[in-house]
Amino acid sequence: MFSFERMLKIWEKYGHMYWNGLGYTLLFAFVSVLMGLVLGLVLASGRMASVQSRDNLAVKALKAVAKFFCTAYVEVFRATPMLVQVFIIYYGLGNVFKLPDSSLNRMFWGMVAVGLNSAAYMSEVIRSGIGAVPGGQMEAARCIGMSHWKAMRHVILPQAVRNILPAMCNEFVTIIKETSILGMVGIVELMFRAQSIAMQTYIFLEPYVIAAIMYFIIVFPLSKIIAAVERRMSKSVTR
C-alpha cells in the first residue's frame, strides 16, 4: 500500500542519492546523443551516397559497400530492443576491451551502447532534414564550382539544421528515459539508485514513485519547451 509519509521519509534520507543518479542520467543522455549525432551524420551521408556516371569502378564499389553497411546498421539497431543491444555491447565489447577501472568500464560501455542506438535514429532524422532542403540548392552550389561535400557543409547542412534541431531535442528527451535500462548492468543512474534504495529499505513502491516523479519533472518541461520552439520555428518558416 502506497504511503506518502513513507515516501517523504525515504526522500529525506536518500534524496542525495536520487540527485546523484539524476546527474548521471543527464550526463549519459547528453554524451549518448552527442555521439549519436556525430555517428548519425556519417550514417546518413553513407545512406545518401549516390553513384555518379563519372565515378570510376573503385569509387562506385566503395559507395555501394558504404550504403549497404550504413543501411544494415540502421535497420539492425532500429529493429532490436535497446536492452538487448546494451547486454550484447556491455558483456561483449565491454569484456574484450576492459578499462582499468570497473566502474568507469561500466559507464563507458553503457554510454557507447546507448550512443550507437541513438545514432541509428539520428541518422534518419538527419537524412529527412537534408531531404527537406530543395534539390535546387545542391545543383546551384555545384554550378558555382563547389564539390559535393563542400556544398553539403556550407549550403545544405546549415539549412537542414532548422529541420533537425527539434527532432534532435526530442531524441535527447527520449534517451533520458531510456537510460533507465542501464541500471540492468549495474550502471549508476536514477533507476539504479531507486532500485538500490528499494533493496536497502525493503520498500518497493515509494522509491520507484520518487524516481518517476524526478523523470517527470525533467522530461515534461523539456517536452513542452521543445514543442514551443518547434511551433515558433514553423511560424518563422511560414512567414
C-alpha positions, -999 to 999 in steps of 0.1 A, spaced: 0 0 0 14 34 -10 22 58 18 30 94 12 46 97 46 69 68 39 79 84 6 88 116 24 110 97 49 128 79 20 134 112 3 148 129 35 172 100 40 182 91 4 175 123 -15 211 129 -22 214 95 -39 185 104 -62 201 137 -72 234 118 -79 216 93 -100 198 121 -119 231 138 -126 245 107 -142 213 101 -162 215 136 -177 253 131 -184 247 97 -201 219 112 -222 239 142 -233 270 122 -242 250 95 -259 230 120 -281 262 138 -290 278 105 -300 246 96 -319 247 129 -337 282 125 -350 278 89 -360 244 96 -373 258 122 -397 282 96 -410 255 70 -414 232 95 -431 259 105 -455 267 69 -463 230 61 -470 226 91 -492 257 85 -512 247 84 -549 267 68 -577 277 93 -604 283 84 -640 318 99 -638 328 78 -608 354 51 -615 347 14 -606 365 16 -573 345 46 -561 313 31 -572 321 -1 -553 331 19 -522 298 39 -523 278 7 -527 295 -10 -497 292 21 -476 255 24 -484 249 -13 -477 267 -11 -443 250 21 -432 216 8 -442 222 -26 -424 234 -8 -393 203 14 -391 179 -14 -397 195 -37 -371 196 -11 -344 161 1 -350 147 -34 -352 161 -48 -320 154 -37 -284 179 -13 -267 181 -36 -237 194 -65 -259 219 -41 -275 232 -29 -241 237 -65 -229 255 -75 -261 278 -45 -262 284 -44 -224 291 -82 -220 307 -85 -254 329 -55 -262 330 -45 -225 347 -78 -216 371 -78 -245 382 -41 -242 381 -36 -205 391 -2 -190 413 -4 -158 386 9 -135 355 -14 -134 331 15 -126 345 36 -155 343 5 -177 306 1 -170 298 38 -176 318 39 -208 303 9 -225 269 18 -213 272 52 -230 286 35 -261 256 12 -263 231 40 -259 250 62 -283 251 35 -310 214 31 -307 208 68 -308 230 70 -340 205 48 -359 176 72 -351 197 103 -355 207 92 -390 171 91 -401 165 125 -385 195 140 -404 185 122 -436 150 135 -435 162 170 -426 186 170 -456 159 156 -478 136 185 -469 161 210 -484 151 218 -520 172 199 -545 179 230 -565 202 242 -536 227 214 -543 225 220 -581 232 257 -576 262 250 -554 276 225 -578 271 250 -607 294 276 -590 322 250 -586 316 235 -552 324 199 -546 296 176 -532 310 176 -497 317 213 -497 281 220 -509 268 198 -481 289 215 -455 283 251 -465 249 251 -482 227 220 -474 235 213 -437 230 248 -424 195 248 -439 188 213 -427 196 223 -391 162 240 -388 145 207 -396 169 186 -375 170 206 -343 135 198 -329 138 161 -336 173 161 -321 160 176 -289 132 151 -288 158 123 -291 176 138 -261 143 136 -241 137 100 -252 172 90 -243 168 105 -208 140 80 -202 157 51 -220 189 53 -199 169 37 -171 178 3 -187 215 9 -179 207 0 -143 202 -36 -155 240 -39 -160 249 -21 -128 255 14 -142 247 41 -116 219 63 -128 185 73 -115 167 40 -118 197 21 -104 196 44 -73 159 37 -69 165 0 -71 193 2 -46 172 21 -21 144 -3 -25 167 -32 -18 181 -14 13 148 -5 28 127 -35 16 102 -9 4 95 -15 -33 69 11 -43 78 45 -29 114 45 -42 102 40 -77 75 66 -74 101 91 -64 122 82 -94 91 85 -117 84 120 -102 120 131 -109 118 118 -145 86 137 -150 100 169 -135 128 168 -161 111 154 -191 77 172 -191 91 208 -191 117 199 -217 90 184 -239 68 215 -236 98 238 -243 108 218 -274 72 218 -287 70 256 -282 103 262 -300 92 239 -329 59 259 -333 79 291 -333 103 278 -359 74 266 -381 58 301 -379 91 318 -389 94 294 -419 58 302 -430 65 340 -429 
